[in-house]
Amino acid sequence: MERGYLNSIKKQFEYYKSVGEKTFSQLDEASLFRAFNEESNSIAVIVNHLSGNMKSRWTDFLHSDGEKDWRNRDMEFEAVIKTKKELLEKWNEGWQCLFDALDSINERNFDTKVYIRNQEHSILEAINRQLAHYTYHIGQIVYIGKMVKGKEWQSLTIPKGTSNDFNDRKFSLGKHKGHFSDDLK
């Protein structure tokens, strides 16, 4: 059960990481730093927050609280990333920390209790909590990308108006095994 869950959750995280990256690839550098008003975050700010959260939550996660003393969450919402190169480095650092942590989970430690802000979680609860958090922000990234690109936006899933064709194609293949993200390819 543990191995099947971990393999599935890694695929989920990889899929959502790719959704963010497909959004970045459609945007010019300036669009990554565009905030629509004073109260909204740019994609770069969201990436900075995701990276900070991932590093805090997943560094030494089996032994120390997921809210690290060295984390400065408030600074994550400041415009500190200045280039696309820096944005991609932060993005990849956070994801690498997450994937390294997931790779460290095994049958011997799967039942370990972990803490986030001094609140106990099972490993499953901690992973699910972070999956929900990260997909929330990746959805924001995609939404900003769609607003910036308008009609030039290239759909990352099933393009509007093509659901019936897509379903006809999928059902014509018969029943098959696969991962939900495979459905969108």
Residue pairs with C-beta under 8 A, 6 or more apart in sequence:
2 105
2 106
2 107
2 110
3 107
5 124
6 102
6 105
8 179
9 102
9 127
9 131
10 99
10 102
11 179
11 181
12 131
12 181
13 95
13 98
13 99
13 102
13 131
13 134
15 179
15 180
15 181
16 131
16 134
16 135
16 138
17 95
18 181
19 138
19 142
19 156
20 47
20 91
20 138
20 141
20 142
21 91
22 156
23 43
23 141
23 142
23 145
23 156
24 32
24 43
24 84
24 87
24 88
24 91
26 145
26 149
26 152
26 153
26 154
27 43
27 145
27 148
27 149
29 83
29 84
31 43
31 145
31 148
32 42
32 43
32 44
32 84
32 87
33 42
33 43
33 44
33 79
33 81
34 42
34 43
34 144
34 148
35 41
35 42
35 45
36 144
36 147
41 49
41 77
41 140
42 79
42 144
43 87
43 141
43 144
43 145
44 79
44 81
44 87
45 76
45 77
45 78
45 79
45 81
46 137
46 140
46 141
46 144
47 81
47 87
47 90
47 91
47 141
48 76
48 77
48 78
48 80
48 81
48 90
49 73
49 76
49 77
49 137
50 91
50 94
50 134
50 137
51 76
51 90
51 91
51 93
51 94
52 71
52 72
52 73
52 75
52 76
52 94
53 73
53 76
53 94
53 130
53 133
53 134
54 93
54 94
54 95
54 97
54 98
54 130
54 134
55 68
55 71
55 93
55 94
55 97
56 66
56 67
56 68
56 71
57 66
57 98
57 116
57 126
57 130
58 66
58 97
58 98
58 100
58 101
59 68
59 97
59 101
61 101
61 114
61 126
62 104
62 109
62 112
62 114
65 115
65 116
65 117
65 118
66 114
66 115
66 116
66 117
66 126
67 116
67 117
67 118
81 87
81 90
98 130
102 127
105 123
109 123
110 123
111 122
111 123
112 123
113 120
113 121
113 122
114 120
114 121
114 122
114 123
114 126
115 121
116 126
116 129
121 129
142 156
145 153
146 153
156 184
157 184
158 166
158 184
170 183
